[in-house]
Amino acid sequence: MYRGTKIVATIGPASTDFDILVKMIRAGVDVVRLNFSHGKAQDHIDRAALVRRAAAECGREVAIMADMQGPKIRVGKFEDSKIFLNNGDQFILDAKWGENGELGNQERVGLDYKALPRDVRPGDKLLLNDGLIVLVVDRIAGHEIYTTVKVGGELSNNKGINRQGGGLTAPALTAKDMEDIKTAMSFQADYLAISFPKSATDMEMARQLANIAGEPFHHKPMMIAKIERAEAIPVLQEILDASDGIMVARGDLAVEVGNAAVPALQKRMIRMARESNKLVITATQMMESMIVNAVPTRAEVSDVANAVLDGTDAVMTSAETASGKYPIETVEMMAAICAEAEQSEYNKLDADFINVQFTRIDQSIAYGTLFTAHHLRVKAIVALTESGSTALWMSRHSIDTPIFALTPSQTTERKASLYRNVRAFHLLQEGGSHAVLRKAEELLMNEGMVRKGDRIVVTWGSPMGQAGGTNALKIVRVGESYD
């Protein structure tokens, strides 16, 4: 069954074996996420090489996403690795505790984020360990935050802290992130995911750093903004404009804005991204139970399916494939859910064109292609593309016709792995347009994507090989003359 929605899989201890990774890619992984919150630079370099080798074994290109850690807003470590807080307990968050090697105890713990005492006020709620523990701030005395435990539980080393409603001043890019960007560019990561951006400026700075680091390799990654701070919501359009896509990072976002607000926000973010011609990934706890179970819950199946029906480009796994017991089965199940959900997707393509204004020739060609393909019920859309922008524009609209991006650029082929309903293949665009179109037909017939006699719509630019130059559209039957 054809699947248009893409799968982003995080790799870790459970999936860095070559054979397992090959099976995961064959099961449906389109993009591999490297989580820079764990491991050293060389670990990520080695894993990137492993991904490239596994993709080559599978005979396809897979994109690599380098996910930056962002600011560490966490508690320190404890004497016995963990404590248990009861409702009503008094507990101190101490920004100086640990400077001389002290470890946390039942009374207090240190902070990685030293500015927290300046960011909070009496009455604020601090949510620890993804909101499972709630502390209410009583008072602040210098570097100490005195709190009362409202919702208790087990608190272990290095658990995260959020302030309900947002408002922490930690910058999106840390010194570690800046070094990690250099590492990611050393192996030409296709996508760079920036954690906790609060503004367009955060994304613009990250892009500038990435472009500088990638310059020796003639490489520019696509930038993904992870929306996980309350402050990002009011300026979402500005962040979208400064990015190539967003990630609906439901973990930290839910802690800051409340669980109940997340489903509507998810739908809004997916809609805004598509309307802005940007990519969108839906992430966090999508198949959480498959960390330990061989099958997902019915609620998880519905969660993945609803993200697909909302129009997300990709769904993402985290611990399920990084450290879970069933990484291959998780990908297989997610792929099956996506494919099934797409079969019932409502096609509203005609409505998408009402009051649309075109600003570029290649953009108008993309829209014209969709309209033609939809009404003629063609077998496939074929975009001969250098940069992939024509295929990206076409993928922003729901259509049950597969889009094939044929490109001479390996970088474009990898980046297109994330575009919904787009499958990319490598094709040199040398010689006249008729010769290239013949090669395109042969490639797709050899791949089993089209057959002789199928009607397809083809787009290309004249002269060929020029980014942003798509200016031609042709309706043809496979195997017939182009004259």
Secondary structure, 3 states (H helix, E strand, C coil): CCCCCEEEEECCCCCCCHHHHHHHHHHCCCEEEEECCCCCHHHHHHHHHHHHHHHHHHCCCCEEEEECCCCCCEECCECCCEEEECCCCEEEEECCCCCCCCCECCCEEEECCCCHHHHCCCCCEEEECCCCEEEEEEEEECCEEEEEEEECEEEECCCEEEECCCCCCCCCCCHHHHHHHHHHHHCCCCEEEECCCCCHHHHHHHHHHHHHHHHHHCCCCEEEEEECCHHHCCCHHHHHHCCCEEEEEHHHHHHHHCHHHHHHHHHHHHHHHHHCCCEEEEECCCCHHHHCCCCCCHHHHHHHHHHHHHCCCEEEECHHHHCCCCHHHHHHHHHHHHHHHHHCCCCCHHHHCCCCCCCCHHHHHHHHHHHHHHHHCCCEEEEECCCCHHHHHHHCCCCCCCEEEEECCHHHHHHHHHCCCEEEEECCCCCCHHHHHHHHHHHHHHCCCCCCCCEEEEEEECCCCCCCCEEEEEEEECCCCCC
